[in-house]
Structures are given as C-alpha cells and as structure tokens.
Amino acid sequence: MGVKRFLLMLACLMGGNIFYYLHAQQLPLYSQYIQNIFILNPAAAGHDGYTTYNMTARRQWIGYKDGPQTYSASGQMRLLKKQKAVAQGKLQGGRSGRVGVGANFFGDINGAITKMGIGGTYAYHIYFQNSQLSFGLTGKIMQVGIDKNKLSFEDNSSEPLWNQLGKNIYIPDAQVGVYWSSIKGFIGLSVDQLFESAVSLTSNDVDYRMRRQYYLLGGYNFPIGDNYDLEPSFLIKTNEKILKGSLATSQADIGARFFIGKMYWLGCYYRTAYKGTYILSLGMRYNQFIFGYAFDYSSSGITNATYGSHEFVLALKFGDSARRYRWIERY
C-alpha cells in the first residue's frame, strides 16, 4: 500500500466508515441511541431528573478483520432543587433545579485509525405546564491517531511519510443541542463537531476536515391497555459538504419499541444506510439496572463475510424518589 492510497483511505474514513457510511458518519454509530439520547444531544443531560450512568460496547461486522469497534461511557444528572434557608441571619442561595450536567467518553477504532474523545456538558431546562424545553452545550477534545502496526507498505523505508505517521492529533471541539420533552414524547436537534476542525496527520499540508454533524430525533409513547406501550421513534443524520461541489448525504433510523410492563422491550428498526440495515433490539430493566442488546443485519454484500454487528448497553439509573426530585411535580 502506498502512502497516497493510504491517505485516500483516510479521507474516506474522515467522511465515514469505509464501505458503510462514506459521507454521512464521522462520529461513532449507535443502534440503541434511544436509551441514551444524551450521547447525541447535550440538551438531554438531566432532562428526566434521573442520575444515569451508561456504558456501550459495539462491534461491527464480526468475523471481518479490523471491523469497526466503538466503546463509550457517559454520566449525566440533574442538579437538585435546594430551598433557600436562613442561617445566622443571612439568606442562603438555592437552586431552581433547572441545570443538568454530564460527561462522556468514546473510543472509535476503524482499521488503523483510532478516534477518542472526552467532553463535559452543561444543560439548562425551562419548564412549561406539561412539557420542558432544554438547551445544552458540550465542550470536548478528541484525539485522532494511526496505528502503524496495522499498516503494511511495500517498502516502509522508501515511503517519505512513514516516520510522520503514528503521532496523535488533539482537536478541541463543541456540540450544541435543543430538546423538547414531555412525559409522553420528545424531539431534539443537535450539531456536533461545531468547529469543523482540520486534522493534519502529516506535514504534507493535506488536511481532512471534521465536518459538522446534524442529528434530528424524536419519538412518542402510546399506551396500549394497562400493561403495554408502543414507542415509535426516528433519527435523521446528515453533515456539511464532504468534498467541494458534493452534497451532504443523509441517513435515517426509523422504527419502534414495544414495552411490556415498562420492564421489557423489543425493538425493530430500519436504517437507510448502504442498501439498508435491519436492527433488532432487546432490553430489560431490573431495579436500577438496564440491559440492552442490538443486532444489525445489513443488505450490503459485506454481510456474506461477517456475522453481523452487535451492540451491548449497560446502564444504571437512580432517582425514582418523588421527594428527591420535586421538579417532576410539574407533570
């Protein structure tokens, strides 16, 4: 493999996972985003009053060498209401319960290219009679690097850029979002990679830009009898122009989850990515623990050489006490 060929592959990866999302996906892919909207929209931090910790592990194209891998961990919470009180003749400040905070980490490995990021989030929630409007901002830093051990050139010593590969690049960035929610439904819009930072992994003045990513998502819960619920939802993803003169490419995840007693669920989704992807998800909640699993089956030819894509989610959710979260009384 020559350096020029490798840089062409890198350009594709900066635009998305090779074969799968050449233009629309620069950031990690999640099939169970609906269980942790915070990872896509910072305005969701603490929106429901719970303190939530979430871990996700995803492997794409099991059986395909160096298939994409994604790992993430996040935590988010609502800063609780605090009543004003008088101490030693002075009025002490309180909190209105409108602020949410969070933090997240992700690692995305795609062949020889590794991307890792960490961020901190501030969200502000405005109450209405039966709903809530939220705004959020995440500041983050991302590391992009190349594993030289996964590269094989015909003659490394003759490649002028070989010694420049393998270094890590650190990129500051930000994410913003707005999110409306009620006890039944939600809709949100967010923009990631706000700065459109340039990634220069060599000194040959070739930069690959991290284009802005846009996420529009929404859903609604329909009760079916006393013990069942149906929750259809959607996620639309798109970005800025990848190459001069080209148009941004969009993707959509569309489907629904069927709940039994709010403890178990089965989800079916369709992703409009490269000839279509079918997603089956299962989940359950036991006390504070939430478990989720998703299996992706693509209609593309690569499926014949793999065992599909698999994603596991483990979450901890605290704060069911109505006394602790007084703000929930607005519903």
Secondary structure, 3 states (H helix, E strand, C coil): CCHHHHHHHHHHHHHCCCCCCCCCCCCCCCCCHHHCHHHCCHHHCCCCCCEEEEEEEEECCCCCCCCCEEEEEEEEEECCCECCCEECCEECCCECCCEEEEEEEEEEEECCEEEEEEEEEEEEEEECCCEEEEEEEEEEEEEEEECHHHCCCCCHHHCCCHHHCCCCEEEEEEEEEEEEEECCEEEEEEEECCCCCEECCCCCCCCEECCCEEEEEEEECEEECCCEEEEEEEEEEEECCCCCCCCCCCEEEEEEEEEECCCEEEEEEEECCCCCEEEEEEEEEECCEEEEEEEEEECCHHHHHCCCEEEEEEEEEECCCCCCCHHHHHC
